[in-house]
Amino acid sequence: MKDGFGREIDYLRVSVTDRCNLRCFYCMPEEGVQTLTHSEILRFEEILRLCKIAAAHGIKKIRLTGGEPLVRRGIEDLVREIKAISGIEKVAITTNGILLAEKLDDLCEAGLDMVNISLDTLDKEKFFKIARREPDGLSKVLAAIDMCVERGLNTKVNVVAMQGINDNEFVALAGLAKDRDISVRFIEYMPVGKNDVGKHIPNDKIREVLEGIYGEMVPDERIYGNGPAVYYKPKGFVGRIGFISAMTNCFCKDCNRVRLTAEGYLKLCLQYNTGVSLRGLIRGGASDEEISKVFADAILQKPREHTFNDYLEKKEIEDKGMSKIGG
């Protein structure tokens, strides 16, 4: 399935909830957000129906996000049923890792292929400062990472790089991949749902810091997922280091994804609020053929590129935080 600019769209990120057991400051306020009601969130059978329609249009990979997807009861069953859809090759989850250890065996048994774990610090006190919940959260996340490695699961650790927050920890965070077969990925901070554009650190600077300690970053061109990360493998590393440079290296020309929010809104670009609601169609009695046409027509309207660097000057930008959009 191609969009209006000829890009192949084969990746769908599905938010299964807007609820989360953490309150990371770059995602939501400490008091939380006004969450959706039970009736507003897509039921699993509705998600499955939309995933089947998406697969018929060429979607091959589905990633479950939130909020925090592991707080939704029955998530293992949803993984199993999505994996069984004809045409779906990979099912992945993005999680903060707090509940991962206790659910990992069931997720693996259900057919989970990949997991992305968010981790922005290796300092226990700083973890609590960032997450504003879970005093023992860091130990839980690190234990979950090691369990994923033991089970041979394709594992990525996502680090949001932030000025004045974790800019003194990049070497230590990258070091998680030295003796583990994982990818540690540094993500440039993006001003999603807010006007704060001053926290991002160019990934080129992070790479310079890492090369000063670990030596030359040798490009690793193997494919470890379905996204925009560029990977490197320092000498002596079992794992690899990745960089997602949305602010300094616009990769929109290769964008292959769309998002489905927890309330059933097909979101076409992370920055903009353009898209179409599919929940109303489902609950209004629309046929698969009718929903399929709306889905395909929407894909053709996917924007050419984001304009985060001109954020304050643009209209129709997304005003929702990441917890409402889906990570």
Residue frames relative to the residue before (quaternion, step in Angstrom):
aa qw qx qy qz dx dy dz
M 1.0000 0.0000 0.0000 0.0000 0.00 0.00 0.00
K 0.1407 -0.8078 0.5704 0.0477 3.57 -0.69 1.10
D 0.4046 -0.6890 0.5423 0.2598 3.53 -1.18 0.65
G 0.7595 -0.4097 0.2572 0.4349 3.56 -1.28 -0.12
F 0.7099 0.4068 -0.2523 0.5166 3.59 1.27 -0.22
G 0.6176 -0.6073 0.3201 0.3836 3.56 1.24 0.43
R 0.4697 0.6669 -0.4561 0.3559 3.60 1.22 0.23
E 0.4141 -0.6974 0.5302 0.2470 3.56 -1.01 0.83
I 0.1533 -0.7929 0.5872 0.0545 3.58 -0.59 1.17
D 0.1414 0.8212 -0.5334 0.1455 3.57 -0.33 1.27
Y 0.6736 0.4633 -0.2522 0.5178 3.56 1.32 0.20
L 0.0392 -0.8004 0.5975 -0.0286 3.57 -0.73 1.13
R 0.1765 -0.7585 0.6206 0.0910 3.56 -0.86 1.04
V 0.1220 -0.8204 0.5586 0.0067 3.56 -0.64 1.17
S 0.2261 -0.7553 0.6012 0.1300 3.57 -0.66 1.09
V 0.2165 -0.8078 0.5380 0.1059 3.58 -0.67 1.08
T 0.7934 0.0252 -0.0254 0.6076 3.59 1.28 -0.17
D 0.3328 -0.7130 0.5673 0.2431 3.56 -1.23 0.40
R 0.5259 0.6291 -0.4046 0.4049 3.59 1.29 0.14
C 0.0297 -0.7963 0.6042 -0.0057 3.54 -1.16 0.64
N 0.4230 -0.7049 0.5158 0.2411 3.54 -1.17 0.63
L 0.6781 0.3719 -0.2931 0.5620 3.59 1.31 0.15
R 0.2535 -0.7461 0.5918 0.1697 3.56 -1.34 0.13
C 0.0002 0.8377 -0.5456 0.0213 3.58 0.83 1.00
F 0.5192 -0.7144 0.3678 0.2912 3.55 -0.65 1.13
Y 0.6829 0.4721 -0.3102 0.4632 3.61 1.08 -0.52
C 0.6795 0.4811 -0.2792 0.4784 3.58 1.28 -0.06
M 0.7953 -0.1178 0.1019 0.5859 3.59 0.98 -0.82
P 0.5957 -0.5674 0.4143 0.3895 3.60 -1.20 0.39
E 0.6748 -0.5264 0.3312 0.3972 3.58 -1.20 0.51
E 0.6891 0.4717 -0.2870 0.4693 3.58 1.01 -0.73
G 0.5538 -0.6071 0.3927 0.4131 3.56 1.28 -0.06
V 0.4310 -0.6692 0.5353 0.2826 3.55 -1.30 -0.21
Q 0.5953 -0.5266 0.4462 0.4113 3.54 -1.26 0.23
T 0.2293 -0.8185 0.5138 0.1157 3.55 -0.27 1.26
L 0.5930 -0.5629 0.4443 0.3663 3.52 -1.28 0.42
T 0.4834 -0.6337 0.5094 0.3244 3.55 -1.16 0.52
H 0.6892 -0.4814 0.3370 0.4239 3.56 -1.24 0.39
S 0.6947 0.4872 -0.2859 0.4454 3.58 0.95 -0.84
E 0.6346 0.5469 -0.3334 0.4325 3.59 1.17 -0.47
I 0.6607 0.5091 -0.3064 0.4587 3.59 1.13 -0.61
L 0.5446 -0.6223 0.4503 0.3367 3.55 -1.01 0.78
R 0.4041 -0.6756 0.5608 0.2567 3.55 -1.04 0.81
F 0.6584 -0.5240 0.3522 0.4097 3.57 -1.18 0.49
E 0.6531 0.5121 -0.3328 0.4477 3.59 0.93 -0.78
E 0.6312 0.5101 -0.3329 0.4802 3.60 1.13 -0.60
I 0.6233 0.5213 -0.3364 0.4759 3.59 1.02 -0.76
L 0.6615 0.5082 -0.3083 0.4574 3.57 0.90 -0.90
R 0.6366 0.5263 -0.3354 0.4531 3.57 0.95 -0.78
L 0.6829 0.4720 -0.2890 0.4768 3.58 0.93 -0.88
C 0.6222 0.5306 -0.3448 0.4609 3.60 1.06 -0.67
K 0.6393 0.5143 -0.3277 0.4685 3.59 1.02 -0.72
I 0.6399 0.5058 -0.3204 0.4817 3.57 1.01 -0.80
A 0.6518 0.5130 -0.3126 0.4630 3.58 0.97 -0.86
A 0.6431 0.5260 -0.3222 0.4538 3.59 0.98 -0.85
A 0.6292 0.5360 -0.3336 0.4532 3.58 1.05 -0.71
H 0.6925 0.4381 -0.2628 0.5093 3.58 1.25 -0.44
G 0.6994 -0.5069 0.2682 0.4265 3.57 1.22 0.24
I 0.4218 0.6682 -0.5014 0.3524 3.60 1.20 0.19
K 0.1431 -0.8260 0.5442 0.0326 3.56 -0.77 1.10
K 0.7802 0.2215 -0.1223 0.5720 3.56 1.16 -0.56
I 0.0774 -0.7820 0.6179 0.0263 3.56 -1.00 0.87
R 0.1158 -0.7787 0.6150 0.0440 3.53 -0.90 0.99
L 0.2738 -0.7605 0.5710 0.1434 3.57 -0.85 1.00
T 0.0187 -0.8038 0.5923 -0.0521 3.55 -0.78 1.09
G 0.3313 -0.7065 0.5742 0.2477 3.54 -1.32 -0.23
G 0.3243 0.1523 0.8956 0.2638 1.55 -1.76 -1.81
E 0.6114 -0.4884 0.4336 0.4468 3.51 -1.11 -0.79
P 0.3625 -0.7913 0.4435 0.2137 3.61 -0.24 1.24
L 0.6575 0.5409 -0.3287 0.4088 3.60 1.05 -0.62
V 0.5728 0.5655 -0.4099 0.4290 3.62 1.19 -0.03
R 0.6082 0.5466 -0.3705 0.4405 3.59 1.21 -0.24
R 0.4590 -0.7094 0.4728 0.2501 3.52 -0.73 1.13
G 0.8100 0.2727 -0.2066 0.4763 3.55 -1.01 0.85
I 0.3182 0.7797 -0.4964 0.2107 3.59 1.23 0.22
E 0.6013 0.5672 -0.3628 0.4302 3.61 1.09 -0.65
D 0.6500 0.5134 -0.3149 0.4634 3.58 1.00 -0.80
L 0.6316 0.5260 -0.3348 0.4608 3.56 1.05 -0.76
V 0.6129 0.5392 -0.3447 0.4635 3.60 0.99 -0.79
R 0.6699 0.5136 -0.2996 0.4446 3.57 0.85 -0.99
E 0.7092 0.4643 -0.2735 0.4546 3.59 0.85 -0.91
I 0.6310 0.5046 -0.3459 0.4771 3.59 1.03 -0.66
K 0.6418 0.5391 -0.3264 0.4370 3.57 0.95 -0.86
A 0.6721 0.5097 -0.2915 0.4511 3.59 1.14 -0.61
I 0.5081 0.6536 -0.4268 0.3640 3.61 1.24 -0.19
S 0.4983 -0.6605 0.4761 0.2981 3.56 -0.88 0.93
G 0.7745 0.3135 -0.2568 0.4857 3.56 -0.83 1.00
I 0.6256 0.5120 -0.3502 0.4731 3.61 1.18 -0.38
E 0.1973 -0.8198 0.5332 0.0682 3.56 -0.57 1.19
K 0.8124 0.1031 -0.0251 0.5734 3.58 1.02 -0.76
V 0.0820 -0.7515 0.6518 0.0601 3.53 -1.17 0.75
A 0.0376 -0.8123 0.5803 -0.0458 3.55 -0.77 1.09
I 0.2001 -0.7503 0.6148 0.1380 3.55 -1.33 0.28
T 0.1816 -0.7227 0.6515 0.1424 3.53 -1.21 0.66
T 0.0502 0.8244 -0.5521 0.1143 3.57 -0.65 1.14
N 0.4842 -0.6316 0.5053 0.3336 3.55 -1.25 0.33
G 0.5309 -0.7023 0.3529 0.3168 3.57 1.32 0.01
I 0.4751 0.7039 -0.4375 0.2954 3.60 1.19 -0.27
L 0.7823 0.3031 -0.1494 0.5232 3.59 0.92 -0.89
L 0.4350 0.7594 -0.4253 0.2308 3.57 1.28 -0.16
A 0.6458 0.5480 -0.3451 0.4045 3.60 0.83 -0.90
E 0.7140 0.4589 -0.2698 0.4547 3.59 0.89 -0.88
K 0.7372 0.3952 -0.2292 0.4979 3.60 1.17 -0.43
L 0.4644 0.7467 -0.4149 0.2339 3.57 1.24 -0.36
D 0.6565 0.5200 -0.3346 0.4320 3.61 0.82 -0.87
D 0.6747 0.4844 -0.2955 0.4720 3.58 0.92 -0.89
L 0.6366 0.5247 -0.3273 0.4607 3.59 1.03 -0.74
C 0.6573 0.4967 -0.3080 0.4757 3.57 0.95 -0.86
E 0.6469 0.5160 -0.3186 0.4623 3.57 0.97 -0.82
A 0.6591 0.5129 -0.3016 0.4600 3.57 1.12 -0.69
G 0.6181 -0.5887 0.3329 0.4008 3.59 1.24 -0.22
L 0.2999 0.7657 -0.5205 0.2298 3.59 1.20 0.32
D 0.2826 -0.7938 0.5243 0.1232 3.57 -0.87 1.02
M 0.8197 0.0660 0.0363 0.5678 3.56 0.96 -0.88
V 0.0610 -0.7773 0.6234 0.0586 3.53 -1.22 0.53
N 0.1575 -0.7435 0.6433 0.0930 3.54 -1.06 0.87
I 0.1204 -0.8033 0.5827 0.0241 3.56 -0.77 1.08
S 0.3213 -0.7548 0.5435 0.1777 3.56 -0.74 1.07
L 0.1796 0.7649 -0.5987 0.1552 3.57 -0.82 1.03
D 0.1126 -0.8519 0.5112 0.0127 3.56 -0.41 1.24
T 0.7988 0.1382 -0.0724 0.5810 3.60 1.23 -0.15
L 0.2917 -0.7269 0.5898 0.1966 3.54 -1.29 0.43
D 0.5378 0.5896 -0.3972 0.4532 3.55 1.31 0.31
K 0.4758 -0.7165 0.4331 0.2696 3.58 -0.59 1.16
E 0.6911 0.4704 -0.2880 0.4671 3.58 0.86 -0.91
K 0.6564 0.5010 -0.3140 0.4685 3.57 1.00 -0.79
F 0.5789 0.5724 -0.3709 0.4469 3.58 1.09 -0.70
F 0.6832 0.4769 -0.2854 0.4736 3.56 0.87 -0.95
K 0.6289 0.5368 -0.3339 0.4527 3.58 1.07 -0.73
I 0.6833 0.4683 -0.2822 0.4838 3.58 0.99 -0.83
A 0.7628 0.4051 -0.1996 0.4627 3.57 0.78 -1.10
R 0.2114 -0.8268 0.4892 0.1801 3.58 1.23 -0.58
R 0.6996 0.2866 -0.2515 0.6042 3.53 1.26 0.63
E 0.8240 0.3156 -0.1775 0.4358 3.58 -1.34 0.08
P 0.1704 -0.8188 0.5419 0.0826 3.63 0.21 1.22
D 0.7421 0.3390 -0.2040 0.5411 3.60 1.15 -0.61
G 0.2766 0.8226 -0.4650 0.1747 3.55 1.27 0.37
L 0.6317 0.5578 -0.3451 0.4132 3.57 0.93 -0.84
S 0.6739 0.4909 -0.3088 0.4577 3.59 0.85 -0.88
K 0.6280 0.5326 -0.3361 0.4572 3.59 1.05 -0.69
V 0.6698 0.4973 -0.3013 0.4617 3.56 0.93 -0.89
L 0.6674 0.4978 -0.3108 0.4585 3.59 0.88 -0.88
A 0.6320 0.5179 -0.3330 0.4706 3.59 1.03 -0.73
A 0.6469 0.5199 -0.3183 0.4583 3.59 1.02 -0.80
I 0.6131 0.5449 -0.3473 0.4545 3.59 1.01 -0.77
D 0.6883 0.4802 -0.2888 0.4608 3.57 0.84 -0.95
M 0.6207 0.5308 -0.3441 0.4632 3.60 1.07 -0.66
C 0.6328 0.5296 -0.3267 0.4608 3.57 1.02 -0.80
V 0.6441 0.5141 -0.3147 0.4710 3.56 0.99 -0.85
E 0.6490 0.5313 -0.3166 0.4430 3.59 0.92 -0.88
R 0.7242 0.4225 -0.2346 0.4919 3.57 1.05 -0.75
G 0.4920 -0.6993 0.4088 0.3190 3.58 1.25 0.09
L 0.3725 0.7400 -0.4819 0.2854 3.57 1.19 0.47
N 0.5085 -0.6176 0.5051 0.3240 3.57 -1.04 0.80
T 0.0197 0.8520 -0.5131 0.1020 3.57 -0.22 1.32
K 0.0364 -0.7777 0.6276 -0.0008 3.54 -0.97 0.96
V 0.2170 -0.7413 0.6222 0.1272 3.53 -1.09 0.81
N 0.1926 -0.8084 0.5517 0.0700 3.56 -0.59 1.19
V 0.0876 -0.7926 0.6034 0.0023 3.56 -0.76 1.13
V 0.2180 -0.7391 0.6215 0.1413 3.58 -0.73 1.05
A 0.2633 -0.7953 0.5312 0.1261 3.57 -0.50 1.22
M 0.0228 0.8354 -0.5421 0.0884 3.57 -0.61 1.18
Q 0.5132 -0.6476 0.4801 0.2946 3.54 -0.95 0.96
G 0.8553 0.1587 -0.1137 0.4800 3.55 -0.95 0.90
I 0.6639 0.4808 -0.3060 0.4843 3.58 1.25 0.04
N 0.8264 -0.0586 0.0775 0.5546 3.58 0.58 -1.13
D 0.3582 0.7735 -0.4667 0.2358 3.57 1.23 0.36
N 0.6525 0.4655 -0.3344 0.4957 3.61 1.24 0.02
E 0.6746 0.5146 -0.2806 0.4488 3.58 1.28 0.14
F 0.3910 0.7634 -0.4637 0.2221 3.58 1.22 -0.02
V 0.6358 0.5263 -0.3371 0.4529 3.59 0.99 -0.77
A 0.6797 0.4861 -0.2927 0.4648 3.58 0.89 -0.92
L 0.6578 0.5039 -0.3159 0.4622 3.59 0.95 -0.83
A 0.6372 0.5108 -0.3251 0.4768 3.59 0.96 -0.82
G 0.6200 0.5863 -0.3289 0.4045 3.55 1.08 -0.73
L 0.4963 0.6442 -0.4353 0.3862 3.60 1.21 -0.24
A 0.7016 0.4614 -0.2589 0.4773 3.58 1.15 -0.63
K 0.4613 0.7053 -0.4499 0.2955 3.59 1.19 -0.10
D 0.8153 0.1739 -0.0688 0.5480 3.58 0.89 -0.92
R 0.6656 0.4472 -0.3033 0.5148 3.58 1.26 0.25
D 0.4119 -0.6926 0.5322 0.2595 3.58 -1.04 0.73
I 0.3945 0.6778 -0.5089 0.3549 3.53 0.42 1.32
S 0.3660 -0.6685 0.5835 0.2805 3.54 -1.36 0.09
V 0.1388 -0.7455 0.6456 0.0905 3.56 -0.90 0.97
R 0.0719 -0.8390 0.5388 -0.0242 3.56 -0.49 1.23
F 0.2516 -0.7600 0.5867 0.1216 3.53 -0.89 1.04
I 0.1439 -0.8126 0.5646 0.0164 3.55 -0.67 1.19
E 0.4007 -0.7041 0.5274 0.2561 3.56 -0.75 0.99
Y 0.5208 -0.6577 0.4625 0.2868 3.53 -0.91 1.02
M 0.1372 -0.8048 0.5762 0.0386 3.57 -0.78 1.08
P 0.4152 -0.7307 0.4855 0.2409 3.61 -0.88 0.88
V 0.1241 0.8110 -0.5553 0.1362 3.57 0.52 1.21
G 0.8564 0.1027 -0.0953 0.4969 3.55 -0.82 1.05
K 0.7559 0.2559 -0.1758 0.5763 3.59 1.21 0.30
N 0.4981 -0.6673 0.4710 0.2913 3.56 -1.29 0.23
D 0.4522 0.7009 -0.4407 0.3316 3.58 1.26 0.19
V 0.0299 0.8375 -0.5418 0.0642 3.57 -0.17 1.27
G 0.5994 0.6502 -0.3238 0.3362 3.57 1.26 -0.06
K 0.6039 0.6215 -0.3533 0.3523 3.60 1.18 -0.18
H 0.5924 0.6359 -0.3836 0.3124 3.60 1.06 -0.51
I 0.2328 -0.7418 0.6189 0.1117 3.53 -1.21 0.75
P 0.4499 -0.6900 0.4799 0.3019 3.64 -0.67 0.97
N 0.5071 -0.6784 0.4433 0.2934 3.56 -0.88 0.93
D 0.5552 0.5981 -0.4013 0.4159 3.60 1.15 -0.46
K 0.6475 0.5089 -0.3191 0.4690 3.57 1.06 -0.72
I 0.6300 0.5198 -0.3359 0.4692 3.57 1.03 -0.75
R 0.6379 0.5284 -0.3253 0.4562 3.56 0.97 -0.86
E 0.6328 0.5300 -0.3354 0.4540 3.62 0.97 -0.80
V 0.6439 0.5197 -0.3186 0.4624 3.57 0.97 -0.86
L 0.6866 0.4891 -0.2865 0.4552 3.57 0.88 -0.94
E 0.6535 0.5069 -0.3217 0.4609 3.59 0.98 -0.78
G 0.6014 0.5698 -0.3557 0.4325 3.57 1.14 -0.56
I 0.7278 0.3850 -0.2202 0.5231 3.57 1.18 -0.53
Y 0.8098 0.3054 -0.1287 0.4841 3.57 0.78 -1.06
G 0.5521 -0.6178 0.4003 0.3914 3.57 1.21 -0.10
E 0.8025 -0.3207 0.2079 0.4581 3.56 -1.33 -0.09
M 0.3287 -0.7124 0.5910 0.1872 3.51 -1.07 0.88
V 0.1737 -0.8018 0.5666 0.0763 3.58 -0.29 1.25
P 0.4756 -0.6829 0.4624 0.3060 3.63 -0.69 0.98
D 0.1409 -0.7579 0.6343 0.0579 3.54 -1.03 0.91
E 0.1438 -0.8546 0.4973 0.0394 3.55 -0.21 1.28
R 0.4021 0.6892 -0.4995 0.3373 3.56 1.21 0.27
I 0.4493 -0.6922 0.5034 0.2560 3.58 -1.16 0.63
Y 0.0882 -0.8222 0.5621 0.0135 3.56 -0.68 1.11
G 0.7981 0.0741 -0.0456 0.5962 3.57 1.23 0.06
N 0.5452 -0.6154 0.4642 0.3294 3.52 -1.16 -0.60
G 0.6162 0.5897 -0.3165 0.4153 3.54 1.21 0.48
P 0.7439 -0.4724 0.2979 0.3671 3.55 -1.35 -0.22
A 0.4144 0.7316 -0.4731 0.2631 3.63 1.17 0.04
V 0.2183 -0.7192 0.6451 0.1375 3.54 -1.22 0.72
Y 0.2006 -0.8361 0.5070 0.0596 3.58 -0.66 1.14
Y 0.0939 -0.7582 0.6443 0.0344 3.49 -1.29 0.69
K 0.1945 -0.7743 0.5938 0.1003 3.56 -1.21 0.58
P 0.2632 -0.7709 0.5579 0.1586 3.60 -0.34 1.19
K 0.6177 -0.5544 0.4028 0.3859 3.56 -1.14 0.57
G 0.8097 0.2597 -0.2099 0.4826 3.54 -0.92 0.96
F 0.5623 0.6031 -0.3893 0.4104 3.59 1.25 -0.06
V 0.3958 -0.6739 0.5704 0.2528 3.56 -1.08 0.77
G 0.7608 0.3167 -0.1619 0.5428 3.55 0.99 -0.90
R 0.4557 -0.6785 0.5187 0.2509 3.55 -1.23 -0.44
I 0.3562 -0.7029 0.5764 0.2162 3.54 -1.33 0.36
G 0.1025 -0.8057 0.5822 0.0383 3.57 -0.90 0.93
F 0.1707 -0.7683 0.6082 0.1036 3.53 -1.23 0.52
I 0.0935 -0.7533 0.6496 0.0432 3.55 -0.97 0.96
S 0.0561 -0.8654 0.4948 -0.0560 3.54 -0.12 1.37
A 0.0361 -0.8558 0.5161 -0.0019 3.55 0.61 1.15
M 0.7102 0.4726 -0.2685 0.4474 3.59 1.02 -0.72
T 0.7947 0.3236 -0.1517 0.4906 3.59 0.95 -0.85
N 0.7865 0.1805 -0.1100 0.5803 3.59 1.19 -0.27
C 0.1979 -0.8266 0.5171 0.1010 3.54 0.33 1.28
F 0.1151 -0.8202 0.5599 0.0223 3.57 -0.63 1.17
C 0.2835 0.8169 -0.4700 0.1774 3.57 1.27 0.35
K 0.5843 0.5946 -0.3877 0.3934 3.60 1.08 -0.55
D 0.7342 0.3653 -0.2153 0.5302 3.58 1.23 -0.44
C 0.3518 0.7638 -0.4876 0.2347 3.60 1.23 0.16
N 0.0959 -0.8259 0.5557 0.0004 3.54 -0.82 1.04
R 0.6795 0.5419 -0.2545 0.4241 3.59 1.24 0.16
V 0.0769 -0.7203 0.6815 0.1039 3.46 -1.43 0.32
R 0.3386 -0.7486 0.5421 0.1764 3.57 -1.28 0.37
L 0.1840 -0.7322 0.6437 0.1252 3.53 -1.21 0.65
T 0.2960 -0.7774 0.5270 0.1741 3.59 -0.52 1.14
A 0.7077 -0.4876 0.3077 0.4082 3.55 -1.29 0.36
E 0.7188 0.4063 -0.2552 0.5031 3.60 1.13 -0.56
G 0.6467 -0.5957 0.3057 0.3654 3.57 1.21 0.42
Y 0.4567 0.6574 -0.4715 0.3700 3.58 1.12 0.59
L 0.3007 -0.7454 0.5700 0.1706 3.57 -0.72 1.06
K 0.1090 -0.8237 0.5565 -0.0036 3.53 -0.28 1.34
L 0.3234 -0.8213 0.4526 0.1267 3.54 -0.62 1.19
C 0.7879 0.0696 -0.0251 0.6113 3.59 1.19 -0.48
L 0.5622 -0.6358 0.4083 0.3361 3.56 -0.96 0.85
Q 0.7159 0.4757 -0.2769 0.4296 3.59 0.92 -0.80
Y 0.7810 0.3721 -0.1772 0.4693 3.55 0.88 -0.95
N 0.4565 -0.6929 0.4884 0.2699 3.56 -1.20 0.52
T 0.3891 0.7252 -0.4801 0.3036 3.59 1.21 0.35
G 0.3728 0.6998 -0.5493 0.2639 3.55 -1.09 0.75
V 0.3650 -0.7124 0.5522 0.2333 3.56 -1.25 -0.42
S 0.4147 -0.6943 0.5297 0.2558 3.56 -1.06 0.75
L 0.1848 -0.7908 0.5775 0.0830 3.56 -0.83 1.03
R 0.5219 0.6518 -0.4139 0.3627 3.59 1.19 -0.38
G 0.6530 0.5266 -0.3193 0.4408 3.56 0.93 -0.86
L 0.6331 0.5279 -0.3248 0.4637 3.56 1.06 -0.76
I 0.6584 0.5156 -0.3111 0.4516 3.56 0.89 -0.95
R 0.7606 0.3918 -0.2070 0.4745 3.55 0.76 -1.06
G 0.6422 0.5144 -0.3272 0.4646 3.54 1.27 -0.17
G 0.6097 -0.6084 0.3301 0.3861 3.56 1.28 0.18
A 0.3501 0.7455 -0.5038 0.2606 3.60 1.18 0.30
S 0.4769 -0.6615 0.5012 0.2895 3.55 -1.13 0.68
D 0.6624 -0.4763 0.3812 0.4347 3.56 -1.29 0.22
E 0.6373 0.5415 -0.3253 0.4413 3.56 1.01 -0.80
E 0.6608 0.4968 -0.3065 0.4718 3.58 0.99 -0.81
I 0.6609 0.4880 -0.3065 0.4808 3.58 0.94 -0.85
S 0.6204 0.5616 -0.3285 0.4380 3.56 1.02 -0.82
K 0.6593 0.5025 -0.3075 0.4671 3.58 0.96 -0.86
V 0.6484 0.5049 -0.3215 0.4704 3.59 0.95 -0.84
F 0.6212 0.5469 -0.3250 0.4575 3.57 1.02 -0.85
A 0.7036 0.4705 -0.2671 0.4608 3.57 0.79 -1.04
D 0.6480 0.5133 -0.3202 0.4626 3.59 0.98 -0.81
A 0.6365 0.5324 -0.3313 0.4491 3.57 1.03 -0.77
I 0.6239 0.5552 -0.3456 0.4279 3.58 0.93 -0.86
L 0.6349 0.5434 -0.3278 0.4406 3.57 1.04 -0.73
Q 0.6866 0.4741 -0.2775 0.4762 3.60 1.22 -0.41
K 0.3525 0.7462 -0.4984 0.2656 3.59 1.25 0.13
P 0.4853 -0.6891 0.4469 0.3000 3.64 -0.77 0.98
R 0.6105 -0.5734 0.4069 0.3645 3.54 -1.20 0.57
E 0.7968 -0.1614 0.1551 0.5612 3.59 0.86 -0.92
H 0.5177 -0.5960 0.5008 0.3549 3.54 -1.29 0.30
T 0.2011 -0.7568 0.6067 0.1366 3.55 -1.31 0.28
F 0.0347 0.8485 -0.5268 0.0380 3.58 0.87 0.93
N 0.6707 0.5168 -0.3179 0.4266 3.59 0.97 -0.74
D 0.7099 0.3404 -0.2454 0.5656 3.59 1.27 -0.24
Y 0.1300 0.8799 -0.4526 0.0638 3.51 1.34 0.48
L 0.7300 0.4625 -0.2628 0.4292 3.57 0.75 -1.00
E 0.6893 0.4938 -0.2755 0.4528 3.57 1.21 -0.38
K 0.6484 0.5585 -0.3052 0.4177 3.57 1.25 -0.22
K 0.3222 -0.7102 0.5915 0.2048 3.52 -1.26 0.50
E 0.7795 0.3267 -0.2594 0.4673 3.55 -1.33 0.28
I 0.3700 0.7141 -0.5165 0.2939 3.58 1.09 0.59
E 0.5838 -0.5952 0.4305 0.3459 3.54 -1.22 0.55
D 0.1837 -0.8007 0.5611 0.1020 3.59 -0.81 0.98
K 0.5494 0.5983 -0.4044 0.4202 3.60 1.26 0.04
G 0.4762 -0.6468 0.5152 0.2990 3.56 -1.19 0.61
M 0.7143 -0.4726 0.3082 0.4141 3.54 -1.30 0.25
S 0.6115 0.5613 -0.3685 0.4186 3.61 1.03 -0.63
K 0.6814 0.4668 -0.2790 0.4898 3.58 1.15 -0.58
I 0.6757 0.4927 -0.2840 0.4691 3.56 1.17 -0.58
G 0.4370 -0.6246 0.5166 0.3900 3.53 0.80 -1.09
G 0.4431 -0.7529 0.4268 0.2339 3.57 -0.57 1.19
